[in-house]
Amino acid sequence: MLPRDLLNHVENRDTLSRLLDLGDRAVQTWEVVCSDFLSPPEITEALQVFSKMTEIQVLAWGGYAQAERQRLAIARAEIPLEQSMVSLAAISIAGNFLFDAASHRDFLGALLGTGLERQKVGDINVLGEKGAQAIVVPELVEYLQIHFNQVRTVPVKITAIALEDLKIRVPVTKELTSTEASLRLDAIASFGFGMSRSKMVDLINAEDVRVNWKTVSQPSYQVKTGDLIAIRGKGRVTVGEIMITKKERYRVQMVRTT
């Protein structure tokens, strides 16, 4: 049995407990065991916990390099792990969305409306008027082809596609430097994302802003070096070096990825 005392100070205790159960199975059977899809904070915490164990190893993969939601392959330390061992399937959700545009939330809601659990669905990439692509656990592809037939008012057709056929936009990065009176989230993020401070406050209050993958609803939250600020559909901002100027203001370096 893998040590359970590692769960004493984790935030995602239920998830980590299930992952340790999978780890026990991997040790006992000498097989590679895959978890469900995990959120970024769950992945981060899982990798930290498993890094403390010598008898087991893990590999996180979501189908492409920038994937947010990923499955964890778990195996004994003696078994080499590769991305191909993480069981994933990609589907095309094709329809004519020219006159009824659908958002990420619409596609996710329609997927879950078929009876799927959230942890069975990975990333969803919206393709505008043509529909979307999604990554799911392979055993549910046939189920979705039968039961998933509409998003909003638009009929859709589900087709299995190769992971290599995912239309992933290459991220664009831009280095930024700002001088601010404080390290408040609304101040740093408004500059980083190139929008007004009042608009950023609205997004924070609506719980649309995450710091290190955790929702932050306080505009006064103090950011620090290394923090990752994310807003769905608007990219991410990574906070770099923070220096104090002679006028006791904060010069903040950032990298924006869109």
Residue frames as qw, qx, qy, qz and C-alpha x, y, z in Angstrom:
[[0.000, 0.887, 0.461, 0.000, 0.00, 0.00, 0.00],
 [0.363, 0.496, -0.041, 0.788, 1.27, 3.45, -0.91],
 [0.269, -0.249, -0.553, 0.748, 1.57, 5.78, 2.10],
 [0.071, -0.767, -0.565, -0.298, -1.64, 7.69, 2.89],
 [0.391, -0.676, -0.234, 0.579, 0.05, 10.16, 5.23],
 [0.300, 0.011, 0.349, 0.888, 0.91, 12.13, 2.07],
 [0.091, -0.626, -0.608, -0.480, -2.76, 13.18, 1.98],
 [0.368, -0.574, -0.516, 0.519, -2.56, 15.08, 5.25],
 [0.111, -0.617, -0.048, 0.778, -1.87, 18.48, 3.72],
 [0.166, 0.131, 0.666, 0.715, -3.34, 18.28, 0.23],
 [0.358, 0.207, 0.117, -0.903, -6.28, 20.35, -1.02],
 [0.701, 0.171, -0.399, -0.566, -7.69, 17.81, -3.48],
 [0.383, -0.343, 0.811, -0.280, -7.84, 15.00, -0.95],
 [0.811, 0.235, 0.430, -0.319, -10.57, 12.91, -2.59],
 [0.696, 0.668, -0.235, -0.120, -8.88, 13.02, -5.98],
 [0.140, 0.649, -0.731, 0.157, -5.46, 12.19, -4.54],
 [0.600, -0.196, 0.703, -0.327, -6.94, 9.33, -2.54],
 [0.864, 0.404, 0.209, -0.216, -8.37, 7.81, -5.73],
 [0.516, 0.735, -0.440, 0.015, -5.03, 8.27, -7.48],
 [0.196, -0.526, 0.793, -0.235, -3.21, 6.45, -4.67],
 [0.797, 0.083, 0.524, -0.289, -5.71, 3.60, -5.03],
 [0.778, 0.615, -0.093, -0.088, -4.79, 3.45, -8.72],
 [0.161, 0.736, -0.641, 0.146, -1.15, 3.52, -7.72],
 [0.579, -0.287, 0.718, -0.258, -1.68, 0.51, -5.46],
 [0.867, 0.354, 0.298, -0.184, -3.24, -1.31, -8.40],
 [0.549, 0.762, -0.344, 0.007, -0.33, -0.41, -10.68],
 [0.146, -0.618, 0.747, -0.197, 2.16, -1.74, -8.12],
 [0.683, -0.091, 0.671, -0.273, 0.27, -4.99, -7.59],
 [0.816, 0.448, 0.342, -0.124, -0.53, -5.79, -11.23],
 [0.469, -0.299, 0.486, 0.674, 2.60, -4.42, -12.97],
 [0.357, 0.627, 0.587, 0.367, 0.25, -2.68, -15.39],
 [0.105, 0.071, 0.032, 0.991, 0.04, 0.93, -16.55],
 [0.033, -0.653, -0.733, 0.186, -3.12, 2.42, -14.99],
 [0.118, 0.354, 0.218, 0.902, -4.77, 5.62, -16.25],
 [0.037, 0.397, 0.560, -0.726, -6.71, 8.10, -14.16],
 [0.275, 0.815, 0.508, 0.044, -9.69, 10.13, -15.31],
 [0.345, 0.631, 0.045, 0.694, -9.02, 13.64, -16.61],
 [0.481, -0.549, -0.379, 0.569, -7.65, 15.94, -13.95],
 [0.097, 0.981, 0.126, 0.109, -7.83, 19.73, -13.66],
 [0.459, 0.654, -0.354, 0.486, -4.58, 21.74, -13.58],
 [0.328, -0.655, 0.477, -0.485, -4.51, 22.13, -9.75],
 [0.940, -0.181, 0.230, -0.175, -5.19, 18.40, -9.35],
 [0.849, 0.427, -0.168, 0.263, -2.36, 17.58, -11.77],
 [0.166, 0.733, -0.427, 0.504, 0.06, 19.89, -9.98],
 [0.580, -0.528, 0.452, -0.425, -0.73, 18.40, -6.59],
 [0.991, 0.039, 0.101, -0.075, -0.65, 14.82, -7.90],
 [0.702, 0.547, -0.299, 0.344, 2.78, 15.28, -9.45],
 [0.105, -0.693, 0.491, -0.517, 4.05, 16.70, -6.15],
 [0.796, -0.343, 0.365, -0.340, 2.71, 13.76, -4.15],
 [0.980, 0.190, 0.048, 0.043, 3.93, 11.05, -6.52],
 [0.455, 0.727, -0.399, 0.325, 7.38, 12.65, -6.79],
 [0.369, -0.629, 0.557, -0.397, 7.94, 11.63, -3.16],
 [0.914, -0.082, 0.362, -0.165, 7.60, 7.93, -3.98],
 [0.071, -0.580, 0.738, 0.337, 10.43, 5.81, -5.33],
 [0.430, 0.053, 0.900, 0.041, 8.44, 2.68, -6.22],
 [0.412, 0.665, 0.623, -0.002, 6.09, 4.40, -8.66],
 [0.184, -0.202, 0.271, 0.923, 6.14, 6.94, -11.49],
 [0.364, 0.699, 0.550, -0.275, 3.52, 9.00, -13.28],
 [0.239, 0.006, 0.451, 0.860, 3.12, 10.81, -16.59],
 [0.295, 0.643, 0.438, -0.555, 0.50, 13.49, -17.31],
 [0.128, -0.048, 0.621, 0.772, -0.73, 13.94, -20.89],
 [0.396, 0.512, 0.475, -0.596, -3.81, 15.52, -22.41],
 [0.678, 0.563, 0.464, 0.091, -3.26, 14.98, -26.13],
 [0.486, 0.702, 0.021, 0.520, -1.15, 18.04, -26.95],
 [0.509, 0.141, -0.401, 0.749, 1.50, 20.17, -25.27],
 [0.099, -0.260, 0.199, -0.940, -0.75, 22.97, -23.99],
 [0.530, -0.425, -0.659, -0.322, -3.64, 20.77, -22.80],
 [0.321, -0.520, 0.353, -0.709, -5.15, 21.97, -19.51],
 [0.836, -0.220, 0.315, -0.392, -6.99, 18.80, -18.56],
 [0.397, 0.486, -0.775, -0.074, -4.85, 15.68, -18.59],
 [0.947, -0.246, -0.138, -0.154, -4.96, 12.03, -17.60],
 [0.247, -0.712, 0.648, -0.114, -2.29, 10.52, -15.42],
 [0.869, 0.171, -0.463, -0.032, -0.58, 7.27, -16.40],
 [0.495, -0.663, 0.489, -0.277, 0.66, 5.47, -13.28],
 [0.908, 0.210, -0.362, 0.018, 3.12, 2.56, -13.27],
 [0.825, -0.464, 0.060, 0.317, 5.82, 0.87, -11.27],
 [0.114, -0.863, 0.336, 0.360, 9.19, 2.62, -11.47],
 [0.507, -0.234, 0.742, 0.372, 10.60, -0.27, -13.51],
 [0.494, 0.549, 0.646, 0.194, 8.15, 0.29, -16.39],
 [0.207, -0.095, 0.225, 0.947, 9.05, 3.06, -18.88],
 [0.270, 0.702, 0.555, -0.356, 6.18, 5.49, -19.45],
 [0.208, 0.049, 0.462, 0.861, 5.43, 7.18, -22.76],
 [0.349, 0.198, 0.089, -0.912, 2.69, 9.58, -23.85],
 [0.516, 0.048, -0.662, -0.542, 1.19, 6.86, -26.03],
 [0.306, -0.160, -0.906, 0.244, 0.39, 4.91, -22.85],
 [0.202, 0.277, 0.435, -0.832, -2.06, 7.60, -21.74],
 [0.212, 0.396, 0.859, 0.247, -5.35, 6.40, -23.20],
 [0.165, 0.500, 0.124, -0.841, -7.04, 9.26, -25.08],
 [0.379, 0.455, 0.719, 0.365, -9.48, 9.70, -27.95],
 [0.038, 0.303, -0.052, -0.951, -10.31, 12.79, -30.01],
 [0.321, 0.574, 0.752, 0.052, -13.68, 13.56, -31.56],
 [0.032, 0.110, 0.284, 0.952, -14.95, 16.10, -34.06],
 [0.164, 0.591, 0.665, -0.427, -18.21, 17.85, -33.14],
 [0.152, 0.033, 0.487, 0.859, -19.28, 19.11, -36.55],
 [0.145, 0.725, 0.660, -0.137, -22.23, 21.39, -37.24],
 [0.254, 0.548, 0.251, 0.757, -23.17, 24.72, -38.83],
 [0.363, -0.624, -0.464, 0.514, -22.85, 27.31, -36.07],
 [0.270, 0.290, 0.228, 0.889, -22.84, 30.32, -38.41],
 [0.288, -0.546, -0.249, -0.747, -26.20, 31.62, -37.13],
 [0.738, -0.625, -0.075, -0.242, -26.10, 30.21, -33.59],
 [0.375, 0.590, -0.608, 0.376, -22.56, 30.55, -32.26],
 [0.860, -0.453, -0.233, -0.035, -21.66, 28.17, -29.43],
 [0.092, -0.815, 0.496, -0.283, -19.11, 28.76, -26.69],
 [0.295, 0.289, -0.876, 0.249, -16.87, 26.36, -24.80],
 [0.341, -0.023, 0.665, -0.664, -19.51, 26.28, -22.08],
 [0.750, 0.250, -0.035, -0.612, -22.19, 25.32, -24.60],
 [0.665, 0.333, -0.658, -0.121, -20.18, 22.39, -25.95],
 [0.114, 0.205, -0.859, 0.455, -19.26, 21.19, -22.46],
 [0.509, 0.050, 0.453, -0.730, -22.86, 21.48, -21.29],
 [0.793, 0.274, -0.246, -0.486, -24.09, 19.48, -24.27],
 [0.492, 0.314, -0.805, 0.109, -21.48, 16.78, -23.66],
 [0.069, -0.087, 0.798, -0.592, -22.42, 16.48, -20.00],
 [0.620, 0.116, 0.138, -0.764, -26.09, 16.54, -21.00],
 [0.716, 0.196, -0.601, -0.296, -25.61, 13.11, -22.56],
 [0.893, -0.425, -0.085, -0.118, -24.88, 11.70, -19.11],
 [0.708, 0.328, -0.376, 0.500, -21.08, 11.98, -19.13],
 [0.576, -0.733, -0.153, 0.329, -19.21, 12.84, -15.95],
 [0.128, 0.970, -0.195, -0.071, -16.90, 15.87, -16.13],
 [0.441, -0.628, 0.613, 0.185, -13.81, 13.79, -15.41],
 [0.748, 0.208, 0.595, 0.207, -14.38, 11.78, -18.61],
 [0.465, 0.835, 0.209, 0.207, -13.86, 14.88, -20.78],
 [0.608, -0.218, 0.041, 0.762, -10.55, 16.59, -21.49],
 [0.045, -0.407, 0.095, 0.907, -9.98, 19.81, -23.38],
 [0.460, 0.681, 0.570, 0.023, -12.54, 21.21, -25.82],
 [0.256, -0.278, 0.290, 0.879, -11.27, 23.36, -28.67],
 [0.423, 0.712, 0.433, -0.355, -13.94, 25.53, -30.28],
 [0.453, 0.032, 0.556, 0.696, -13.55, 25.97, -34.05],
 [0.180, 0.238, -0.105, -0.949, -16.01, 28.80, -34.58],
 [0.664, 0.228, -0.037, -0.711, -18.83, 28.25, -37.06],
 [0.598, 0.261, -0.723, -0.229, -17.63, 24.71, -37.88],
 [0.859, -0.383, -0.307, -0.144, -18.10, 23.30, -34.38],
 [0.363, -0.762, 0.499, -0.195, -15.44, 21.97, -32.03],
 [0.708, 0.214, -0.665, 0.104, -13.06, 19.15, -31.20],
 [0.613, -0.628, 0.285, -0.384, -12.86, 17.40, -27.86],
 [0.364, 0.340, -0.850, 0.172, -10.68, 14.86, -26.10],
 [0.782, -0.336, 0.102, -0.516, -12.46, 12.12, -24.15],
 [0.495, -0.317, 0.807, -0.059, -11.82, 8.69, -22.67],
 [0.185, 0.222, -0.784, -0.550, -11.76, 6.22, -25.60],
 [0.041, 0.241, 0.967, -0.067, -14.48, 3.91, -24.28],
 [0.223, 0.605, 0.509, -0.570, -17.09, 6.67, -24.64],
 [0.051, 0.291, -0.474, -0.829, -16.60, 7.56, -28.31],
 [0.136, -0.243, -0.872, -0.402, -19.20, 5.11, -29.58],
 [0.103, -0.609, -0.690, 0.379, -21.66, 6.23, -26.88],
 [0.008, 0.578, 0.038, -0.815, -21.27, 9.85, -27.96],
 [0.059, 0.091, -0.682, -0.723, -21.77, 8.99, -31.61],
 [0.173, -0.444, -0.859, -0.185, -25.19, 7.63, -30.65],
 [0.269, -0.719, -0.588, 0.256, -26.34, 10.04, -27.95],
 [0.214, -0.577, -0.005, 0.788, -24.62, 13.36, -28.69],
 [0.393, 0.464, 0.645, 0.463, -26.58, 15.02, -31.49],
 [0.048, 0.867, 0.304, 0.391, -27.17, 18.70, -30.67],
 [0.427, -0.242, -0.278, 0.826, -25.45, 21.79, -29.27],
 [0.202, 0.313, 0.126, -0.920, -27.77, 24.71, -28.60],
 [0.703, 0.443, 0.247, -0.498, -30.15, 24.57, -31.61],
 [0.400, 0.635, -0.573, -0.330, -27.57, 23.09, -33.96],
 [0.995, 0.002, 0.076, -0.069, -27.55, 19.39, -34.98],
 [0.056, -0.756, 0.645, 0.094, -24.06, 17.91, -34.73],
 [0.950, 0.189, -0.247, -0.039, -22.28, 14.83, -36.03],
 [0.526, -0.700, 0.482, 0.010, -19.65, 13.11, -33.90],
 [0.855, 0.441, -0.262, 0.070, -16.68, 11.55, -35.66],
 [0.780, -0.502, 0.184, 0.326, -13.59, 9.92, -34.15],
 [0.479, 0.835, -0.226, 0.150, -10.40, 11.62, -35.33],
 [0.798, 0.047, -0.308, 0.516, -6.70, 11.06, -34.76],
 [0.436, -0.765, -0.152, 0.450, -5.00, 13.13, -32.06],
 [0.451, -0.142, 0.342, 0.812, -2.68, 14.37, -34.81],
 [0.097, 0.525, 0.567, 0.627, -5.71, 15.95, -36.52],
 [0.256, -0.781, -0.433, 0.369, -6.52, 18.22, -33.60],
 [0.337, 0.710, 0.137, 0.603, -6.46, 21.82, -34.78],
 [0.556, -0.664, -0.238, 0.439, -4.40, 23.36, -32.01],
 [0.262, 0.928, -0.027, 0.265, -3.39, 26.96, -32.44],
 [0.686, 0.102, -0.325, 0.643, 0.28, 27.57, -31.72],
 [0.346, -0.840, -0.314, 0.276, 0.47, 29.86, -28.67],
 [0.387, 0.681, -0.041, 0.621, 1.88, 33.36, -29.12],
 [0.587, -0.564, -0.331, 0.477, 3.93, 34.86, -26.31],
 [0.207, 0.791, 0.018, 0.575, 4.68, 38.49, -25.59],
 [0.545, -0.232, -0.448, 0.670, 6.97, 39.93, -22.91],
 [0.132, -0.840, -0.256, -0.460, 5.58, 42.90, -20.98],
 [0.433, -0.109, -0.480, 0.756, 6.81, 45.25, -18.27],
 [0.229, -0.783, -0.351, -0.460, 4.57, 47.46, -16.15],
 [0.226, 0.136, -0.527, 0.808, 5.13, 49.80, -13.23],
 [0.463, -0.594, -0.547, -0.366, 2.32, 49.66, -10.68],
 [0.250, -0.620, 0.339, -0.662, 1.55, 51.22, -7.32],
 [0.662, -0.292, 0.575, -0.382, 0.58, 47.82, -5.89],
 [0.052, 0.199, -0.949, -0.240, 0.60, 44.10, -6.66],
 [0.600, 0.234, 0.479, -0.597, -3.18, 43.84, -6.64],
 [0.503, 0.190, 0.809, 0.240, -4.56, 41.23, -9.01],
 [0.400, 0.809, 0.422, -0.093, -6.84, 43.72, -10.80],
 [0.033, 0.899, -0.268, -0.344, -3.91, 46.07, -11.49],
 [0.313, -0.421, 0.775, 0.352, -1.43, 43.46, -12.69],
 [0.479, 0.293, 0.817, 0.133, -3.95, 41.44, -14.70],
 [0.378, 0.844, 0.282, -0.257, -5.55, 44.45, -16.40],
 [0.072, 0.792, -0.473, -0.379, -2.18, 45.45, -17.81],
 [0.363, -0.254, 0.871, 0.214, -1.17, 41.90, -18.63],
 [0.421, 0.421, 0.798, 0.094, -4.36, 41.17, -20.56],
 [0.132, 0.065, 0.352, 0.924, -4.59, 44.66, -22.10],
 [0.223, -0.643, -0.629, -0.377, -7.98, 45.68, -20.74],
 [0.195, -0.662, 0.124, -0.713, -9.40, 48.32, -18.44],
 [0.057, 0.171, -0.812, 0.555, -9.15, 47.84, -14.70],
 [0.577, 0.036, 0.316, -0.752, -12.92, 48.08, -14.31],
 [0.809, 0.225, -0.394, -0.374, -13.41, 45.30, -16.87],
 [0.458, 0.254, -0.810, 0.263, -10.87, 43.16, -15.01],
 [0.248, -0.117, 0.638, -0.719, -12.67, 43.78, -11.71],
 [0.760, 0.112, -0.005, -0.640, -15.90, 42.60, -13.34],
 [0.745, 0.261, -0.604, -0.105, -14.18, 39.39, -14.52],
 [0.207, 0.230, -0.803, 0.509, -12.67, 38.77, -11.09],
 [0.449, -0.040, 0.454, -0.768, -15.99, 39.37, -9.32],
 [0.826, 0.192, -0.163, -0.504, -17.66, 36.97, -11.79],
 [0.724, -0.356, 0.591, 0.014, -15.07, 34.32, -10.79],
 [0.820, 0.572, 0.019, -0.005, -13.72, 34.12, -14.34],
 [0.272, 0.784, -0.511, 0.226, -10.11, 34.69, -13.28],
 [0.946, -0.294, -0.093, 0.098, -7.84, 31.96, -11.93],
 [0.025, 0.824, -0.546, 0.152, -4.45, 32.31, -10.26],
 [0.036, -0.365, 0.927, -0.077, -2.35, 29.15, -10.35],
 [0.360, -0.152, -0.839, -0.378, -5.53, 27.42, -11.58],
 [0.165, -0.467, -0.762, 0.417, -7.55, 28.43, -8.52],
 [0.004, -0.765, -0.433, -0.476, -10.47, 30.83, -8.85],
 [0.308, -0.227, -0.354, 0.853, -9.77, 34.16, -7.15],
 [0.015, -0.761, -0.577, -0.295, -12.72, 36.48, -6.55],
 [0.346, -0.829, -0.158, 0.409, -10.91, 39.29, -4.70],
 [0.496, 0.818, -0.007, 0.291, -9.54, 42.12, -6.88],
 [0.218, -0.888, 0.363, -0.181, -7.16, 43.01, -4.02],
 [0.969, -0.138, 0.124, 0.164, -5.46, 39.59, -4.11],
 [0.125, -0.851, 0.449, 0.243, -1.68, 40.11, -4.02],
 [0.914, 0.387, -0.114, 0.047, 0.21, 38.44, -6.85],
 [0.505, -0.691, 0.464, 0.227, 3.82, 37.27, -6.63],
 [0.213, 0.585, -0.699, -0.351, 6.63, 36.10, -8.87],
 [0.035, -0.099, 0.990, 0.095, 5.78, 32.84, -10.58],
 [0.466, 0.379, 0.597, -0.532, 2.01, 33.26, -10.41],
 [0.073, 0.136, 0.763, 0.628, 0.05, 32.19, -13.48],
 [0.362, 0.388, 0.356, -0.769, -3.10, 34.22, -14.16],
 [0.098, 0.128, 0.860, 0.484, -5.59, 32.66, -16.56],
 [0.481, 0.373, 0.268, -0.747, -8.86, 33.81, -18.12],
 [0.584, 0.251, 0.758, 0.147, -10.68, 31.34, -20.37],
 [0.498, 0.739, 0.415, 0.184, -10.58, 32.49, -23.96],
 [0.084, 0.987, -0.111, 0.076, -8.09, 35.26, -23.25],
 [0.647, 0.478, -0.474, 0.358, -4.92, 33.31, -22.56],
 [0.766, -0.517, -0.250, 0.289, -2.55, 33.37, -19.63],
 [0.142, 0.865, -0.291, 0.382, -0.17, 35.81, -17.98],
 [0.838, -0.227, -0.325, 0.376, 2.85, 34.57, -16.05],
 [0.219, -0.966, 0.109, -0.089, 4.27, 37.00, -13.49],
 [0.773, 0.320, -0.304, 0.455, 8.05, 37.23, -13.71],
 [0.503, -0.072, -0.385, 0.770, 10.56, 39.27, -11.75],
 [0.207, -0.904, -0.330, -0.177, 9.17, 41.99, -9.46],
 [0.527, 0.075, -0.233, 0.814, 11.44, 44.92, -8.58],
 [0.190, -0.860, -0.378, 0.285, 10.89, 47.97, -6.42],
 [0.438, 0.663, 0.087, 0.601, 11.75, 51.31, -8.06],
 [0.317, 0.091, -0.348, 0.877, 13.36, 54.32, -6.40],
 [0.356, -0.262, -0.014, -0.897, 9.87, 55.82, -6.10],
 [0.286, -0.037, 0.854, -0.432, 8.76, 52.67, -4.25],
 [0.768, 0.286, -0.021, -0.572, 6.57, 51.40, -7.04],
 [0.734, -0.114, 0.667, 0.062, 6.59, 47.87, -8.43],
 [0.394, 0.546, -0.537, -0.508, 8.17, 47.14, -11.79],
 [0.758, 0.004, 0.619, -0.208, 6.64, 43.84, -12.88],
 [0.183, 0.363, -0.756, -0.513, 7.83, 41.69, -15.74],
 [0.727, 0.193, 0.518, -0.408, 5.20, 39.43, -17.33],
 [0.005, -0.150, 0.830, 0.538, 4.80, 37.01, -20.20],
 [0.648, 0.282, 0.276, -0.652, 1.42, 36.86, -21.89],
 [0.144, -0.070, 0.928, 0.337, 0.49, 33.72, -23.80],
 [0.588, 0.360, 0.202, -0.696, -2.50, 33.75, -26.17]]
